[in-house]
Amino acid sequence: MTNRFQNKVVVVTGATSGIGLAAATLFSQEGASVFITGRRQEMLDAAVKTIGGRVTGVRGDMANLADIDRLYDAVQQQHGQIDVVFANAGGGEFAPFGAITEEHFDTTFDTNVKGTLFTVQKALPLLKDGGAVVLTGSTAGSEGTPAFSVYSASKAAVRNFARNWILDLKDRRIRVNVVSPGATRTPGLVGLAGDEAEKQQALLDVLSTRIPLGRVGEAREIANAILFLASEEASFVNGVEFFVDGGQAQT
Ligand SMILES: NC(=O)c1ccc[n+]([C@@H]2O[C@H](COP(=O)([O-])OP(=O)(O)OC[C@H]3O[C@@H](n4cnc5c(N)ncnc54)[C@H](OP(=O)(O)O)[C@@H]3O)[C@@H](O)[C@H]2O)c1
């Protein structure tokens, strides 16, 4: 373990579970002061305990602009600046084309697209020049999946934010990159199969057959890539989509 994020202030949204929790834990272990969000208070309290170190939980829905303001008010009170924003809060559900509801569209785009946009835009006054932004995309953003079109379109939008924001932010040398996980064992992914362990394992087994490495990813493996993109080691990496998917998106 290194101390790549010693004295750095890192914001991770959607960090009470899965990929966000794994990334926030690693940032903390590498010396960062970490601010995390999630909508459920009990999950937030548990995550703060799990992560340890210098971590602050701010309950909030990243689709709600007032909640994002409260997040950055909390950061400002303690630090006055941010080194890294990992805009990760997101998720999706299956909805077959023909049965997509307005609510399904709004929920998905409000969190994944609107939430990502305002999480980063509202960070800008606090984000240091030369800082780093990492967005969570998905392999789904560049390939087809039955009954997953709204989620996939939302992640394609996230990927394109980075292409544009590197130009909008070039005078401030802020790097923006997208990490695009493939199927990764998280509560969010297995929950797509319902509550039964057998059905969840069946989903993971089916997904594994599409992955050249023959298995789904673990949240820690995605977190390793996120920390790389956020770190000085990636000082010339800007605007990329970094697939962490066992090779799936390249087949
Ligand atoms: N797992 C995969 O296979 C996979 C693959 C590609 C991309 N991704 C993406 O990776 C990201 C994390 O997914 P995950 O699999 O780790 O999911 P997860 O286990 O469901 O975790 C999602 C986290 O985000 C929080 N969250 C969700 N909506 C939020 C909102 N509106 N405001 C604030 N927090 C919110 C959740 O807490 P609350 O529910 O309490 O708010 C939770 O902490 C998502 O953007 C997802 O689309 C996942």
Ligand as a Chemical Component Dictionary entry (heavy atoms), coordinates in Angstrom:
data_LIG
# 
_chem_comp.id                   LIG 
_chem_comp.type                 NON-POLYMER 
_chem_comp.pdbx_formal_charge   0 
_chem_comp.three_letter_code    LIG 
# 
loop_
_chem_comp_atom.comp_id 
_chem_comp_atom.atom_id 
_chem_comp_atom.alt_atom_id 
_chem_comp_atom.type_symbol 
_chem_comp_atom.charge 
_chem_comp_atom.model_Cartn_x 
_chem_comp_atom.model_Cartn_y 
_chem_comp_atom.model_Cartn_z 
_chem_comp_atom.pdbx_ordinal 
LIG N1  N1  N 0  -21.825 -3.552 -10.852 1  
LIG C1  C1  C 0  -21.697 -3.530 -12.153 2  
LIG O1  O1  O 0  -21.682 -4.591 -12.810 3  
LIG C2  C2  C 0  -21.548 -2.224 -12.891 4  
LIG C3  C3  C 0  -21.131 -2.263 -14.217 5  
LIG C4  C4  C 0  -20.970 -1.069 -14.903 6  
LIG C5  C5  C 0  -21.222 0.128  -14.281 7  
LIG N2  N2  N 1  -21.646 0.132  -12.987 8  
LIG C6  C6  C 0  -21.898 1.439  -12.388 9  
LIG O2  O2  O 0  -21.107 1.547  -11.216 10 
LIG C7  C7  C 0  -21.718 2.450  -10.309 11 
LIG C8  C8  C 0  -21.836 1.790  -8.949  12 
LIG O3  O3  O 0  -22.622 0.632  -9.111  13 
LIG P1  P1  P 0  -22.575 -0.599 -8.088  14 
LIG O4  O4  O 0  -22.707 -1.824 -8.912  15 
LIG O5  O5  O -1 -21.441 -0.443 -7.153  16 
LIG O6  O6  O 0  -24.005 -0.376 -7.377  17 
LIG P2  P2  P 0  -24.523 -0.497 -5.887  18 
LIG O7  O7  O 0  -23.895 -1.645 -5.190  19 
LIG O8  O8  O 0  -26.006 -0.478 -6.031  20 
LIG O9  O9  O 0  -24.046 0.863  -5.218  21 
LIG C9  C9  C 0  -24.594 2.080  -5.652  22 
LIG C10 C10 C 0  -24.272 3.139  -4.633  23 
LIG O10 O10 O 0  -24.765 4.395  -5.106  24 
LIG C11 C11 C 0  -25.687 4.925  -4.162  25 
LIG N3  N3  N 0  -26.684 5.655  -4.945  26 
LIG C12 C12 C 0  -27.514 5.192  -5.892  27 
LIG N4  N4  N 0  -28.267 6.173  -6.386  28 
LIG C13 C13 C 0  -27.887 7.292  -5.739  29 
LIG C14 C14 C 0  -28.293 8.634  -5.778  30 
LIG N5  N5  N 0  -29.270 9.051  -6.602  31 
LIG N6  N6  N 0  -27.698 9.534  -4.966  32 
LIG C15 C15 C 0  -26.712 9.144  -4.112  33 
LIG N7  N7  N 0  -26.289 7.886  -4.019  34 
LIG C16 C16 C 0  -26.881 6.973  -4.822  35 
LIG C17 C17 C 0  -26.213 3.724  -3.393  36 
LIG O11 O11 O 0  -26.700 4.039  -2.102  37 
LIG P3  P3  P 0  -28.252 4.432  -1.866  38 
LIG O12 O12 O 0  -29.064 3.463  -2.646  39 
LIG O13 O13 O 0  -28.463 4.363  -0.395  40 
LIG O14 O14 O 0  -28.378 5.833  -2.381  41 
LIG C18 C18 C 0  -24.933 2.915  -3.272  42 
LIG O15 O15 O 0  -24.086 3.475  -2.304  43 
LIG C19 C19 C 0  -23.047 2.857  -10.940 44 
LIG O16 O16 O 0  -22.890 4.086  -11.602 45 
LIG C20 C20 C 0  -23.295 1.730  -11.927 46 
LIG O17 O17 O 0  -24.148 2.133  -12.973 47 
LIG C21 C21 C 0  -21.810 -1.002 -12.271 48 
# 
loop_
_chem_comp_bond.comp_id 
_chem_comp_bond.atom_id_1 
_chem_comp_bond.atom_id_2 
_chem_comp_bond.value_order 
_chem_comp_bond.pdbx_ordinal 
LIG N1  C1  SING 1  
LIG C1  O1  DOUB 2  
LIG C1  C2  SING 3  
LIG C2  C3  SING 4  
LIG C2  C21 DOUB 5  
LIG C3  C4  DOUB 6  
LIG C4  C5  SING 7  
LIG C5  N2  DOUB 8  
LIG N2  C6  SING 9  
LIG N2  C21 SING 10 
LIG C6  O2  SING 11 
LIG C6  C20 SING 12 
LIG O2  C7  SING 13 
LIG C7  C8  SING 14 
LIG C7  C19 SING 15 
LIG C8  O3  SING 16 
LIG O3  P1  SING 17 
LIG P1  O4  DOUB 18 
LIG P1  O5  SING 19 
LIG P1  O6  SING 20 
LIG O6  P2  SING 21 
LIG P2  O7  DOUB 22 
LIG P2  O8  SING 23 
LIG P2  O9  SING 24 
LIG O9  C9  SING 25 
LIG C9  C10 SING 26 
LIG C10 O10 SING 27 
LIG C10 C18 SING 28 
LIG O10 C11 SING 29 
LIG C11 N3  SING 30 
LIG C11 C17 SING 31 
LIG N3  C12 SING 32 
LIG N3  C16 SING 33 
LIG C12 N4  DOUB 34 
LIG N4  C13 SING 35 
LIG C13 C14 SING 36 
LIG C13 C16 DOUB 37 
LIG C14 N5  SING 38 
LIG C14 N6  DOUB 39 
LIG N6  C15 SING 40 
LIG C15 N7  DOUB 41 
LIG N7  C16 SING 42 
LIG C17 O11 SING 43 
LIG C17 C18 SING 44 
LIG O11 P3  SING 45 
LIG P3  O12 DOUB 46 
LIG P3  O13 SING 47 
LIG P3  O14 SING 48 
LIG C18 O15 SING 49 
LIG C19 O16 SING 50 
LIG C19 C20 SING 51 
LIG C20 O17 SING 52 
# 
